[in-house]
Amino acid sequence: MSNSTRCAGCKLLRRRCPEDCILSPYFPKNNPQRFLSVHKIFGACNITRMLKSLPVDQRAIAADCMSYEAERRVEDPVYGCVKIIYGLQKKKNEIELELAKARSEIVFHSAVDTQQQQQQQVSWSITNATQQSDQV
């Protein structure tokens, strides 16, 4: 590839971008910030090594994951993605607790409704029995 069509990785690393560049499909020249973040966190050697170790069909997903993880680490150097994961787990636990409460309320109200229906049936039976005995 010519210098004008170098991928973001080769441009940042100031090297010639070969035709079979492992970085070019995942770090295009029109998005240099993506490679900059990933490079800052993982380093060019590690990025290349990780991508080469994967089957071709999994490399795009890996590049996206590295990019996301690097962006979160740049935003929050201490916790990175872990902060988001923790927040999602906390929210999931809160929702599960809310769901359990809602289910127990449903069970309670179903039991109350069943009890009321049984009381009405008993009441009707008594009323019918007294009416029949009055008729006799």
C-alpha positions in Angstrom: 0.0 0.0 0.0 1.2 3.5 -0.6 1.8 6.0 2.3 -1.5 7.8 1.5 -3.5 4.6 2.0 -1.7 3.4 5.2 -3.9 2.0 7.9 -4.2 3.9 11.2 -1.8 1.5 12.8 1.0 1.8 10.2 0.6 5.5 10.1 0.9 5.9 13.9 3.9 3.5 13.9 5.4 5.4 10.9 6.0 2.3 8.9 5.1 1.1 5.4 1.7 -0.6 5.2 2.1 -3.9 3.4 -0.6 -5.4 1.2 -1.2 -8.1 3.8 -1.2 -5.8 6.8 -2.9 -7.5 9.8 -4.0 -4.2 11.2 -5.6 -2.5 8.1 -8.9 -4.4 8.1 -9.6 -3.5 11.8 -7.9 -0.1 12.1 -8.7 1.8 9.0 -7.0 5.1 8.2 -10.3 7.1 8.7 -10.4 6.2 12.4 -6.9 6.8 13.9 -8.2 7.3 17.4 -9.3 3.7 17.6 -5.8 2.4 17.0 -4.3 5.1 19.2 -6.4 3.9 22.2 -5.7 0.2 21.6 -2.0 0.9 21.1 -1.8 3.0 24.2 -3.2 0.1 26.3 -2.0 -3.1 24.6 1.0 -2.0 22.5 1.4 -2.7 18.8 3.3 -6.0 19.3 0.6 -7.5 21.5 -2.2 -6.3 19.2 -0.5 -8.0 16.2 0.2 -11.1 18.2 -3.4 -11.4 19.4 -4.8 -10.9 15.9 -2.5 -13.4 14.3 -3.3 -16.0 16.9 -7.0 -16.0 16.0 -8.9 -17.4 13.1 -9.6 -14.8 10.5 -13.4 -14.9 11.2 -12.8 -13.9 14.9 -10.3 -11.1 14.4 -12.9 -8.3 13.8 -14.6 -9.2 17.1 -11.3 -9.3 18.9 -10.4 -5.9 17.5 -13.7 -4.5 18.5 -13.3 -5.9 22.0 -9.7 -4.5 22.3 -11.0 -1.2 21.1 -13.9 -1.1 23.6 -11.7 -2.2 26.5 -9.0 0.3 25.6 -11.5 3.2 25.4 -12.9 2.3 28.8 -9.4 2.0 30.3 -8.5 5.5 28.9 -11.7 6.9 30.3 -11.2 5.2 33.7 -7.6 4.1 34.2 -8.3 2.3 37.5 -11.4 0.2 36.8 -11.9 0.3 33.0 -14.5 -2.2 31.8 -14.8 -3.7 35.3 -16.7 -0.6 36.5 -19.3 -1.1 33.8 -19.5 -4.9 34.4 -19.9 -4.3 38.2 -22.7 -1.7 37.5 -24.5 -4.1 35.2 -24.3 -6.9 37.7 -25.6 -4.6 40.4 -28.5 -3.6 38.2 -29.2 -7.2 37.3 -29.3 -8.2 41.0 -31.7 -5.2 41.8 -34.0 -6.3 39.0 -33.9 -9.9 40.1 -34.9 -8.8 43.6 -37.7 -6.7 42.3 -38.9 -9.6 40.2 -38.9 -11.9 43.2 -40.9 -9.3 45.2 -43.4 -9.0 42.3 -43.7 -12.8 42.1 -44.3 -13.1 45.8 -47.0 -10.4 45.6 -48.7 -12.3 42.7 -48.7 -15.5 44.8 -50.1 -13.6 47.8 -52.8 -11.9 45.9 -53.7 -15.2 44.1 -54.0 -16.9 47.5 -56.2 -14.0 48.8 -58.4 -14.2 45.7 -58.7 -18.0 46.0 -59.6 -17.6 49.7 -62.3 -15.0 48.8 -63.7 -17.2 46.1 -63.9 -20.1 48.6 -65.6 -17.9 51.2 -68.1 -16.7 48.6 -68.9 -20.3 47.6 -69.4 -21.3 51.2 -71.6 -18.2 51.7 -73.6 -19.1 48.7 -73.9 -22.7 49.8 -75.2 -21.6 53.2 -77.6 -19.2 51.6 -78.9 -21.8 49.2 -79.2 -24.4 52.0 -81.2 -22.0 54.2 -83.4 -21.0 51.4 -84.1 -24.7 50.6 -84.8 -25.5 54.2 -87.1 -22.5 54.4 -89.0 -23.8 51.4 -89.5 -27.3 52.9 
